[in-house]
């Protein structure tokens, strides 16, 4: 069964992960985000609902 033979696929997987980790990822992390996160404004507590049957 070819699925049990990891000889070619394990090498391909390792090369792919090394390429991603050492070449692509630093380039992606060097970009600055365009939308800086903002602090969320303090929300006010909502008024309780007045039920007509109470």
Buried (B, 14 or more C-beta within 10 A) or exposed (E): EEEEEEEEEEEEEEEEEEEEEEEEEEEEEEEEEEEEEEEEEEEEEEEEEEEEEE
